[in-house]
Amino acid sequence: MRVDVVTIFPSFFDVLEVSLLGKARGAGLLDVRVHDLRDYTTDRHRTVDDTPYGGGAGMVMKPEPWGLALDAIVADAGDRPTFIFPSPAGERFSQSTARELSGASHLVFGCGRYEGIDERVFTYAATLGDVRLMSLGDYVLNGGEVASMAMIEAIGRLIPGVVGNPESLVEESHEDGLLEYPSYTKPASWRGHDVPDVLLSGHHGRVAEWRHAQRVERTRERRPDLLPADDSEA
Ligand SMILES: Nc1cc(-c2cccs2)n[nH]1
């Protein structure tokens, strides 16, 4: 998968060199390219925003630099990518969205500032590929960088080969509508807190039953909205 990121804070994405995604890049599973939007400005001050038509507070990102940046990426890749613009006004990003997008061949993340990107950028991008405005949740960030980083990680880890043991992707929270079960490791007793006996029993069937029950109980307690309507009232 190729991933391009357009941002005015390119160094923010240096962290993608480390950890799991860094290994994925090294293994050629993920090709991440970060672009500084200011490289696509034409004035001496490398201006990327201006005051909003119709008045109002804040600044809006100018369309010209975005158009040049998206054109350069599409010309280089020679394909029709999926453009993802983080936005509090976007569709809700979820694990199923991550799974859907993990099958894409080319994603382009456009990191705007909260006051927004000129709407014509999304209209223009739609002539180059699919456009998805994506929200991580009902709260407001200052820019799309943090949201893009989270989505790149959530999507990237689902690409076959990125996570060593694909088994570890099963029974994760949100993979199948239930939260994950509690995890324990050695020592069996720590500061007076013991690991549940069933996990020390060696009885795989009972462990599986206990873990499923824990998943249902936790989901009921913390996220009843994830359960089918008739169940969450139970
Ligand atoms: N979910 C979400 C996205 C955002 C922003 C994206 C770009 C600027 S602010 N805030 N909250």
The ligand as an SDF file (V2000), in Angstrom:
LIG
                    3D

 11 12  0  0  0  0  0  0  0  0999 V2000
  -12.6370   13.8680   14.7410 N   0  0  0  0  0  0  0  0  0  0  0  0
  -11.9870   15.0840   14.5190 C   0  0  0  0  0  0  0  0  0  0  0  0
  -11.2400   15.4670   13.3940 C   0  0  0  0  0  0  0  0  0  0  0  0
  -10.8200   16.7510   13.6570 C   0  0  0  0  0  0  0  0  0  0  0  0
  -10.0310   17.6120   12.7950 C   0  0  0  0  0  0  0  0  0  0  0  0
   -9.5110   17.3350   11.5740 C   0  0  0  0  0  0  0  0  0  0  0  0
   -8.8280   18.4210   10.9980 C   0  0  0  0  0  0  0  0  0  0  0  0
   -8.8200   19.5340   11.7690 C   0  0  0  0  0  0  0  0  0  0  0  0
   -9.6940   19.2070   13.2300 S   0  0  0  0  0  0  0  0  0  0  0  0
  -11.2570   17.1310   14.8530 N   0  0  0  0  0  0  0  0  0  0  0  0
  -11.9760   16.0860   15.3720 N   0  0  0  0  0  0  0  0  0  0  0  0
  1  2  1  0
  2  3  2  0
  2 11  1  0
  3  4  1  0
  4  5  1  0
  4 10  2  0
  5  6  2  0
  5  9  1  0
  6  7  1  0
  7  8  2  0
  8  9  1  0
 10 11  1  0
M  END
$$$$
